[in-house]
Amino acid sequence: MLFFKLTFESLRFAWQALRSNLLRTVLSLSGVTIGIFSIIGVYTMVDSLEANIKTSLSSIGDKTIYVDKFPWQFGDGEYPWWKYFNRPRPKYSEYKYLKENLENAAAVTIMDWSATQVKYQSNSYNALVQGITYDFNLISDVPVIDGRYFSPTEIESGRNVVIIGAEIAETLFGEENPIGKQMKIKGENFMVIGMQEKKGKQLVDVGGNPDQKVYVPFVKHKRMFSSGNLYGMIQVQAFETDLKMEKLESEIKGKMRTIRGLRPLEEDNFALNRPDAAANFLTTIFGSLRAGGFVIGLFSLLIGGFGIANIMFVSVKERTNIIGIQKSLGAKNYFILFQFLFEAIFLCLIGGLFGLILVYLASFIDLGSLDIVLSSGNIIFGITISSIIGIVAGLIPASQASKLDPVIAIRAK
């Protein structure tokens, strides 16, 4: 009960301090408000951006390894593309060999894609036609909301069947149900057997937006687009353990060197790329952005802290007589210390809450495909930082107030 009485008494004094000189209080709290807004605003933007990009990366497969001719490079440094340009691209026979011989792979697929025009009656659309194998939906998400996925027979025989994206369905078929309809790709008729759920516009579409894609059996795609495409790759998914990822990468490397007849001292003529490497690199970049935002906001918080400290020194000066009376009636030093320290924390929390409100309001700004979300973690972090600034700013004034001699304090005017 004593704690609650002390808290209520401190809250009452803090509220009186706020009302006694409103302009001085607002100006002093503005530093804390701007500081919290700067720090939490940057954290919220970076978190939202990171979540969006990592969601896009997850769409190309988690725990996966891509066998390609070009290695992915992150960070600074010259990229020697000419070194990799003449490497052989992954072949269908290599995909079959890996699928049959890899022991640590949960799924294996090969894919290729080409940009071309697709048609239905008088409507046309410039789509990305992607050739895939049956295991593709085990690695990458293919949310078919109408119709069905490919059957193994359709994939192996390369039948003229397709799964289309939502945007293609809207453009070509309008209000018609596309399932069972015939559309043309390079003059050939293809039957639509499935339509994907609409993904919508994304900030980063890794591998292309599925809404604008047409999936066809890989064998059929290979027959139709046998020349000019340099971007085919094999995708291998590991089992759900990090240990399997390392073993799988080593196993793929050995199998690829074997099938390509590379000698022990010869350099690899293929690249093994992992999306998690991109995620780790992005984590480093976003960590640097958070640190930069914290440093920028810290300057505003320091200014706000000095403003709060100034209020507290003035408050101690104005209430010296009251402090003396409280001590003469038996108030302990810790009561006076807690009273002023709580007041400083309360003032900083008000400034911090205004900063958080500004961040929350800013989250409603339309930034296209980027959804800004103020997380509970960032709210707690903002409140914590505000409290720490309050403790630091109020510690010296509160300590001075608690050490006042009651007799001298009562006589003060």
BANU-42626 format. One record per residue (C-alpha): residue number from 1; residue in three letters; x, y, z. Coordinates in Angstrom, 1 decimal. Each point is the difference from the previous one (the first is absolute). Layout:
BEGIN
    i   aa       u       v       w
  NUM  ALA       X       Y       Z
...
This chain:
BEGIN
    i   aa       u       v       w
    1  MET     0.0     0.0     0.0
    2  LEU     2.9     2.3     0.8
    3  PHE     1.4    -0.4    -3.5
    4  PHE    -3.3     0.9    -1.6
    5  LYS    -0.4     3.0     2.3
    6  LEU     3.5     1.2    -1.0
    7  THR    -0.8    -0.6    -3.7
    8  PHE    -3.3     1.9     0.2
    9  GLU     1.6     2.9     1.8
   10  SER     2.9     0.1    -2.5
   11  LEU    -2.5    -0.1    -2.9
   12  ARG    -1.9     2.9     1.5
   13  PHE     3.1     2.1     0.4
   14  ALA     1.1    -0.9    -3.6
   15  TRP    -3.4     1.1    -1.4
   16  GLN     0.2     3.2     1.9
   17  ALA     3.5     0.7    -1.4
   18  LEU    -1.4    -0.6    -3.5
   19  ARG    -2.8     2.4     0.5
   20  SER     1.9     2.7     1.8
   21  ASN     2.0     1.0    -3.1
   22  LEU    -1.5    -1.7    -3.1
   23  LEU     2.2     1.7    -2.6
   24  ARG     3.2    -0.8     1.8
   25  THR    -1.1    -3.6     0.4
   26  VAL    -1.0    -0.4    -3.7
   27  LEU     3.3     1.4    -1.2
   28  SER     1.9    -2.3     2.3
   29  LEU    -2.0    -3.1    -0.9
   30  SER     0.4     0.7    -3.7
   31  GLY     3.6    -1.2     0.0
   32  VAL    -1.1    -3.4     1.5
   33  THR    -2.9    -0.2    -2.5
   34  ILE     2.2     0.7    -3.0
   35  GLY     2.6    -2.4     1.3
   36  ILE    -2.4    -2.9     0.5
   37  PHE    -1.7     0.8    -3.3
   38  SER     3.4    -0.1    -1.8
   39  ILE     1.2    -3.3     1.6
   40  ILE    -3.3    -1.9    -0.1
   41  GLY    -0.9     1.4    -3.4
   42  VAL     3.3    -1.3    -1.5
   43  TYR    -0.4    -3.4     1.9
   44  THR    -3.6    -0.3    -1.3
   45  MET     0.9     0.8    -3.6
   46  VAL     3.0    -2.4     0.0
   47  ASP    -2.0    -2.8     1.7
   48  SER    -2.8     0.4    -2.6
   49  LEU     2.5     0.1    -2.9
   50  GLU     1.9    -3.0     1.4
   51  ALA    -3.2    -2.0     0.5
   52  ASN    -1.2     0.8    -3.6
   53  ILE     3.3    -1.0    -1.6
   54  LYS     0.4    -3.2     2.1
   55  THR    -3.6    -1.0    -0.9
   56  SER     1.0     0.5    -3.7
   57  LEU     3.1    -2.2     0.6
   58  SER    -2.0    -2.7     1.7
   59  SER    -2.2    -0.2    -3.1
   60  ILE     2.9    -1.4    -2.0
   61  GLY     0.5    -2.8     2.5
   62  ASP     1.2    -0.4     3.6
   63  LYS     2.9    -2.4     0.7
   64  THR     0.8    -0.1    -3.7
   65  ILE     3.2     0.0    -2.2
   66  TYR     0.0     1.3    -3.6
   67  VAL     2.3    -1.7    -2.5
   68  ASP     0.8     2.7    -2.5
   69  LYS     2.7     1.2    -2.3
   70  PHE     0.2     3.4     1.7
   71  PRO     0.9     0.4     3.7
   72  TRP    -2.0     2.5     2.1
   73  GLN     2.2     2.8     1.4
   74  PHE    -0.9     2.2     2.9
   75  GLY     2.0     3.1     1.1
   76  ASP     2.7     1.9    -1.7
   77  GLY     2.5    -1.2    -2.5
   78  GLU     0.2    -0.5    -3.7
   79  TYR    -2.2    -2.8    -1.4
   80  PRO     2.0    -1.9    -2.7
   81  TRP    -3.0    -0.9    -2.1
   82  TRP     2.2    -0.8    -3.0
   83  LYS     1.5    -2.9     2.0
   84  TYR    -3.4    -1.6     0.4
   85  PHE    -1.7     0.9    -3.3
   86  ASN     1.5    -3.0    -1.9
   87  ARG    -0.8    -2.6     2.6
   88  PRO    -2.6    -2.6    -1.1
   89  ARG    -3.4     0.6     1.3
   90  PRO    -1.7    -2.7     2.1
   91  LYS    -1.5    -2.8    -2.1
   92  TYR    -3.1    -2.2     0.3
   93  SER     2.2    -3.1     0.1
   94  GLU     1.9     1.5     3.0
   95  TYR    -3.3     0.7     1.7
   96  LYS    -1.0    -3.6    -0.5
   97  TYR     3.3    -1.3     1.3
   98  LEU    -0.2     2.2     3.2
   99  LYS    -3.6    -1.0     0.6
  100  GLU     0.9    -3.7    -0.2
  101  ASN     3.3     0.2     2.0
  102  LEU    -0.2     2.7     2.7
  103  GLU    -0.6    -1.6     3.4
  104  ASN    -0.4     3.2     2.0
  105  ALA    -2.5     1.7    -2.3
  106  ALA    -3.7     0.3     0.9
  107  ALA    -0.9     1.2    -3.5
  108  VAL     1.8     0.8    -3.3
  109  THR    -1.3     2.1    -2.9
  110  ILE     1.3     1.7    -3.1
  111  MET    -1.6     3.2    -1.4
  112  ASP     0.4     2.3    -2.9
  113  TRP    -1.9     3.1    -1.1
  114  SER    -0.6     2.2    -3.1
  115  ALA    -1.9     3.2    -0.5
  116  THR    -2.6    -0.3    -2.8
  117  GLN    -3.5     1.0    -0.9
  118  VAL    -3.0    -2.2     1.0
  119  LYS    -3.4     0.3    -1.6
  120  TYR    -3.6    -0.9     0.5
  121  GLN    -2.3     1.0    -2.9
  122  SER     0.7     3.7    -0.6
  123  ASN     1.7     0.6     3.4
  124  SER     3.7    -0.2     0.5
  125  TYR     2.5     0.3     2.8
  126  ASN     3.8     0.2     0.2
  127  ALA     0.7    -2.7     2.5
  128  LEU     2.9    -1.8     1.5
  129  VAL    -0.4    -3.7    -1.0
  130  GLN     1.8    -2.2     2.4
  131  GLY     0.8    -3.7    -0.5
  132  ILE    -0.1    -2.1     3.2
  133  THR     0.1    -3.6     1.1
  134  TYR    -2.4    -1.8     2.3
  135  ASP     2.0     0.7     3.3
  136  PHE    -0.1     3.8    -0.6
  137  ASN    -3.0     0.4     2.3
  138  LEU     1.8    -1.8     2.8
  139  ILE     2.7     2.6     0.0
  140  SER    -1.8     3.2    -1.1
  141  ASP    -3.5     1.0     0.9
  142  VAL    -2.5    -0.5    -2.8
  143  PRO    -3.4     0.9     1.6
  144  VAL    -2.5    -1.3    -2.5
  145  ILE    -3.4     1.3     1.0
  146  ASP    -1.9    -1.2    -3.1
  147  GLY     0.6    -3.2    -1.9
  148  ARG     3.0    -2.2     0.9
  149  TYR     3.8    -0.5    -0.2
  150  PHE     1.8    -2.0    -2.7
  151  SER    -0.1    -3.8     0.1
  152  PRO     3.3    -2.0    -0.3
  153  THR    -1.2    -1.3    -3.4
  154  GLU    -0.6     3.5    -1.3
  155  ILE     3.5     1.2     1.2
  156  GLU     1.9    -3.0    -1.3
  157  SER    -1.7    -0.1    -3.5
  158  GLY     0.0     3.8    -0.3
  159  ARG    -3.7     0.5    -0.8
  160  ASN    -1.5     3.3    -1.0
  161  VAL    -1.4     0.9     3.3
  162  VAL     0.6     3.2     2.1
  163  ILE    -0.5     1.6     3.4
  164  ILE    -0.5     3.7    -0.3
  165  GLY     0.4     3.0     2.3
  166  ALA    -2.9     2.1     1.2
  167  GLU     0.9     3.1    -2.0
  168  ILE     0.2    -2.1    -3.2
  169  ALA    -3.4    -1.5     0.7
  170  GLU    -1.5     3.4     0.6
  171  THR     1.5     1.5    -3.2
  172  LEU    -0.7    -3.0    -2.4
  173  PHE    -3.3    -1.4     1.4
  174  GLY    -1.6     2.9     1.9
  175  GLU    -3.0    -1.4     1.8
  176  GLU     0.2    -3.4    -1.7
  177  ASN     1.3    -3.0     2.0
  178  PRO     3.3    -0.9    -1.8
  179  ILE     0.0    -3.6     1.1
  180  GLY    -0.3    -2.3    -3.0
  181  LYS     0.4     2.9    -2.5
  182  GLN     2.6    -0.1    -2.8
  183  MET     2.6     2.8    -0.2
  184  LYS     2.8     0.4    -2.5
  185  ILE     3.7     0.2     0.7
  186  LYS     2.3     0.4    -3.1
  187  GLY    -3.0    -1.1    -2.2
  188  GLU    -0.6    -3.2     1.9
  189  ASN    -3.2    -0.8     2.0
  190  PHE     0.4    -0.6     3.8
  191  MET    -2.8    -1.0     2.3
  192  VAL    -0.2     1.9     3.3
  193  ILE    -0.2    -2.5     2.9
  194  GLY     0.6     2.3     2.9
  195  MET     0.0     3.7     1.1
  196  GLN     2.2     1.3     2.9
  197  GLU    -1.2     2.1     2.9
  198  LYS     0.7     3.7    -0.6
  199  LYS     3.2     1.2     1.7
  200  GLY    -0.2     3.7    -0.9
  201  LYS     2.8     2.4    -0.5
  202  GLN     3.0    -0.6     2.1
  203  LEU     2.9     2.3     0.9
  204  VAL     2.5    -2.6    -1.3
  205  ASP    -1.1    -2.9    -2.2
  206  VAL     2.8    -2.5     0.1
  207  GLY    -0.4    -2.2    -3.0
  208  GLY    -2.8     2.0    -1.4
  209  ASN    -3.6     0.7     1.1
  210  PRO    -2.1    -3.3    -0.1
  211  ASP    -3.0     2.1    -1.0
  212  GLN     1.8     0.6    -3.3
  213  LYS     1.2    -3.5    -0.6
  214  VAL    -1.1    -3.0    -2.0
  215  TYR     1.3    -3.4     1.2
  216  VAL     0.5    -2.7    -2.6
  217  PRO     1.6    -3.5     0.2
  218  PHE     3.8     0.4    -0.3
  219  VAL     0.3    -2.5    -2.9
  220  LYS    -2.5     2.0    -2.0
  221  HIS     1.7     3.3     0.8
  222  LYS     3.3    -1.5    -1.1
  223  ARG    -1.5    -0.9    -3.4
  224  MET    -1.5     3.4    -0.5
  225  PHE     2.8     2.2     1.2
  226  SER     3.1    -2.1    -0.7
  227  SER     2.2     2.9    -1.0
  228  GLY     1.0     3.4     1.4
  229  ASN    -0.9    -0.5     3.6
  230  LEU     3.0     0.0     2.4
  231  TYR    -1.8     0.0     3.4
  232  GLY    -1.0    -3.6     0.7
  233  MET     1.0    -1.5     3.3
  234  ILE    -0.4    -3.1     2.2
  235  GLN    -1.6     0.6     3.4
  236  VAL     0.6    -2.5     2.9
  237  GLN    -1.7     0.1     3.4
  238  ALA     1.5    -1.4     3.1
  239  PHE    -1.7    -1.7     2.9
  240  GLU    -1.0     2.3     2.9
  241  THR     3.4     0.1     1.8
  242  ASP     3.1     2.3    -0.4
  243  LEU     2.2    -3.1     0.1
  244  LYS    -1.7    -1.4    -3.1
  245  MET     0.5     3.3    -1.8
  246  GLU     3.8    -0.3     0.4
  247  LYS     0.0    -3.7    -0.9
  248  LEU    -2.3     0.6    -3.0
  249  GLU     2.3     2.8    -1.3
  250  SER     3.0    -2.2     0.2
  251  GLU    -1.9    -2.9    -1.7
  252  ILE    -1.3     2.1    -2.9
  253  LYS     3.6     1.3    -0.6
  254  GLY     1.3    -3.5    -0.2
  255  LYS    -2.8    -1.3    -2.3
  256  MET     0.3     3.0    -2.3
  257  ARG     3.8    -0.4    -0.3
  258  THR    -0.5    -3.7    -0.8
  259  ILE    -2.7     0.5    -2.7
  260  ARG     2.0     2.7    -1.6
  261  GLY     3.2    -2.0     0.0
  262  LEU     2.1     2.6     1.9
  263  ARG     3.5    -1.1     1.1
  264  PRO     1.1     0.4     3.6
  265  LEU     2.0     3.2    -0.6
  266  GLU    -2.5     1.6    -2.4
  267  GLU    -2.1     2.9     1.1
  268  ASP    -3.8    -0.4     0.3
  269  ASN    -1.9     1.1    -3.1
  270  PHE    -3.2     0.4     1.9
  271  ALA    -1.2     2.1     3.0
  272  LEU    -2.0    -1.1     3.1
  273  ASN    -2.1     2.9     1.3
  274  ARG    -1.9     0.2     3.2
  275  PRO    -2.8     2.5     0.7
  276  ASP     0.8    -0.1     3.7
  277  ALA     3.4     1.7    -0.8
  278  ALA    -2.0     2.9    -1.5
  279  ALA    -2.1     0.1     3.2
  280  ASN     3.1     0.1     2.2
  281  PHE     1.5     2.8    -2.1
  282  LEU    -3.2     2.0     0.2
  283  THR    -0.1    -0.5     3.8
  284  THR     3.4     1.6     0.2
  285  ILE    -1.1     2.9    -2.2
  286  PHE    -3.2     0.6     2.0
  287  GLY     2.0    -0.2     3.2
  288  SER     2.2     2.8    -1.2
  289  LEU    -3.1     2.1    -0.9
  290  ARG    -1.5    -0.6     3.5
  291  ALA     3.3     1.1     1.6
  292  GLY     0.1     3.1    -2.2
  293  GLY    -3.6     0.9     0.9
  294  PHE     0.8    -0.5     3.7
  295  VAL     3.0     2.3    -0.1
  296  ILE    -2.0     2.7    -1.8
  297  GLY    -2.9    -0.2     2.5
  298  LEU     2.4    -0.1     2.9
  299  PHE     1.0     3.6    -0.6
  300  SER    -3.6     1.1     0.3
  301  LEU    -0.5    -2.1     3.1
  302  LEU     3.1     1.6     1.6
  303  ILE    -1.4     3.4    -0.7
  304  GLY    -3.4    -1.2     1.4
  305  GLY     1.8    -1.4     3.0
  306  PHE     1.6     3.3     0.7
  307  GLY    -3.4     1.7    -0.3
  308  ILE    -1.5    -2.5     2.5
  309  ALA     3.0     0.5     2.4
  310  ASN    -0.6     3.8    -0.2
  311  ILE    -3.7    -0.5     0.9
  312  MET     1.0    -2.1     2.9
  313  PHE     2.6     2.5     1.4
  314  VAL    -2.6     2.8    -0.3
  315  SER    -2.6    -2.3     1.7
  316  VAL     2.3    -0.7     2.9
  317  LYS     0.7     3.7     0.3
  318  GLU    -3.7     0.9     0.0
  319  ARG    -1.0    -2.8     2.5
  320  THR     2.9     0.3     2.4
  321  ASN    -2.3     1.3     2.7
  322  ILE    -2.4    -2.9    -0.5
  323  ILE     2.9    -2.5     0.1
  324  GLY     1.0     1.5     3.4
  325  ILE    -3.6    -0.4     1.3
  326  GLN    -0.2    -3.6    -1.2
  327  LYS     3.3    -0.8     1.7
  328  SER    -1.0     1.6     3.2
  329  LEU    -3.1    -2.1     0.0
  330  GLY     2.1    -3.2    -0.3
  331  ALA     0.5    -0.5    -3.7
  332  LYS     3.1    -2.1    -0.7
  333  ASN     2.7     0.9    -2.5
  334  TYR    -1.0    -2.9    -2.2
  335  PHE    -3.6     1.4    -0.2
  336  ILE     1.3     3.4    -1.2
  337  LEU     2.4    -1.7    -2.4
  338  PHE    -2.8    -2.3    -1.4
  339  GLN    -2.4     2.9    -0.3
  340  PHE     2.3     2.1    -2.3
  341  LEU     1.4    -3.0    -1.8
  342  PHE    -3.5    -1.2    -0.8
  343  GLU    -0.9     3.5    -1.2
  344  ALA     2.9     0.0    -2.4
  345  ILE    -0.9    -3.4    -1.4
  346  PHE    -3.7     1.0    -0.3
  347  LEU     1.0     3.1    -2.0
  348  CYS     2.3    -2.0    -2.3
  349  LEU    -2.7    -2.7    -0.5
  350  ILE    -2.5     2.7    -1.1
  351  GLY     2.6     1.2    -2.6
  352  GLY     0.7    -3.5    -1.1
  353  LEU    -3.7    -0.9    -0.3
  354  PHE    -0.5     3.0    -2.2
  355  GLY     2.9    -1.2    -2.2
  356  LEU    -1.5    -3.4    -0.2
  357  ILE    -3.4     1.5    -1.0
  358  LEU     1.8     1.9    -2.8
  359  VAL     1.6    -3.3    -1.2
  360  TYR    -3.4    -1.7     0.1
  361  LEU    -1.6     2.8    -2.0
  362  ALA     2.8    -0.2    -2.5
  363  SER    -0.7    -3.7    -0.5
  364  PHE    -3.2     0.9    -1.8
  365  ILE     1.9     1.8    -2.8
  366  ASP    -0.4    -1.8    -3.2
  367  LEU     3.3    -1.3    -1.3
  368  GLY    -1.3    -2.3    -2.6
  369  SER     0.9    -3.6     0.6
  370  LEU     1.8     0.7     3.2
  371  ASP    -2.1    -0.5     3.1
  372  ILE     1.3     1.9     3.0
  373  VAL    -0.8    -1.8     3.3
  374  LEU     0.9     1.4     3.4
  375  SER     0.8    -3.1     1.9
  376  SER    -0.5    -0.6     3.8
  377  GLY     3.7    -0.6     0.3
  378  ASN     0.7     3.5    -1.3
  379  ILE    -2.6     1.5     2.3
  380  ILE     1.6    -1.7     3.0
  381  PHE     3.4     1.2    -1.2
  382  GLY    -1.2     3.6    -0.3
  383  ILE    -1.6     0.0     3.5
  384  THR     3.2    -1.6     1.4
  385  ILE     2.3     2.6    -1.6
  386  SER    -2.3     2.8     1.3
  387  SER     0.1    -1.4     3.5
  388  ILE     3.8    -0.2    -0.1
  389  ILE     0.3     3.6    -1.1
  390  GLY    -2.4     1.0     2.8
  391  ILE     2.1    -1.8     2.6
  392  VAL     3.3     1.5    -1.3
  393  ALA    -1.5     3.5    -0.3
  394  GLY    -1.7    -0.1     3.4
  395  LEU     2.6    -1.8     2.1
  396  ILE     2.2     3.1     0.9
  397  PRO    -3.0     2.4     0.8
  398  ALA    -1.8    -2.8     2.0
  399  SER     3.2    -0.7     1.9
  400  GLN     0.5     3.6     0.8
  401  ALA    -3.6     0.3     1.2
  402  SER     0.3    -3.1     2.2
  403  LYS     3.1     1.4     1.8
  404  LEU    -1.5     3.4     0.9
  405  ASP     0.1     1.0     3.7
  406  PRO    -3.6     0.3     1.1
  407  VAL     0.6     3.1     2.1
  408  ILE     1.8     1.9    -2.7
  409  ALA    -2.6    -1.2    -2.6
  410  ILE    -2.9     1.2     2.0
  411  ARG     1.5     3.5     0.3
  412  ALA     0.6     0.2    -3.8
  413  LYS    -2.1     2.4    -1.9
